[in-house]
């Protein structure tokens, strides 16, 4: 007879399942509601992005302790540290656009149709 997984493992599985469900909902929501959800998800402090970043930072601390004891290779700790730093950088980059995303979620603040924003050409940048 096998033991059930520990609570934290079940919690991680449930959070992953809920994130998948949220992704599906986001794809189907009207613009304003999608922007509200996205604004909360991308919040670098209190949103999902901020919480995932904190989780990866905690994982990095765990990996450092384990690497110092010889239970994990140092590369694991370094990889988690890099991931935490990159997630933090991404959060800072996206934070610059938080007000714009929130504005889309609150709806138009001006009445006339002529003040509607015009579509812009998208520029694709490649990372090398």
VENGI-V158689 format. One record per residue. N is the residue number from 1. PHI is phi in whole degrees, 0 to 359 (NA if undefined). Layout:
N&PHI ; N&PHI
//
This chain:
1&NA ; 2&268 ; 3&280 ; 4&293 ; 5&297 ; 6&300 ; 7&307 ; 8&298 ; 9&291 ; 10&296 ; 11&298 ; 12&299 ; 13&297 ; 14&293 ; 15&298 ; 16&299 ; 17&296 ; 18&292 ; 19&296 ; 20&296 ; 21&296 ; 22&297 ; 23&299 ; 24&296 ; 25&296 ; 26&302 ; 27&295 ; 28&255 ; 29&285 ; 30&297 ; 31&310 ; 32&298 ; 33&292 ; 34&298 ; 35&295 ; 36&297 ; 37&297 ; 38&299 ; 39&300 ; 40&287 ; 41&296 ; 42&275 ; 43&303 ; 44&290 ; 45&258 ; 46&253 ; 47&270 ; 48&302 ; 49&300 ; 50&296 ; 51&289 ; 52&294 ; 53&300 ; 54&298 ; 55&295 ; 56&292 ; 57&298 ; 58&298 ; 59&299 ; 60&294 ; 61&297 ; 62&300 ; 63&296 ; 64&298 ; 65&301 ; 66&290 ; 67&293 ; 68&295 ; 69&272 ; 70&88 ; 71&279 ; 72&231 ; 73&293 ; 74&302 ; 75&299 ; 76&294 ; 77&299 ; 78&298 ; 79&295 ; 80&293 ; 81&296 ; 82&297 ; 83&298 ; 84&297 ; 85&296 ; 86&293 ; 87&298 ; 88&297 ; 89&298 ; 90&298 ; 91&301 ; 92&294 ; 93&299 ; 94&287 ; 95&298 ; 96&299 ; 97&252 ; 98&300 ; 99&297 ; 100&295 ; 101&296 ; 102&296 ; 103&296 ; 104&295 ; 105&288 ; 106&269 ; 107&91 ; 108&291 ; 109&262 ; 110&246 ; 111&272 ; 112&295 ; 113&292 ; 114&290 ; 115&268 ; 116&295 ; 117&293 ; 118&272 ; 119&294 ; 120&239 ; 121&290 ; 122&269 ; 123&252 ; 124&259 ; 125&248 ; 126&263 ; 127&264 ; 128&244
//
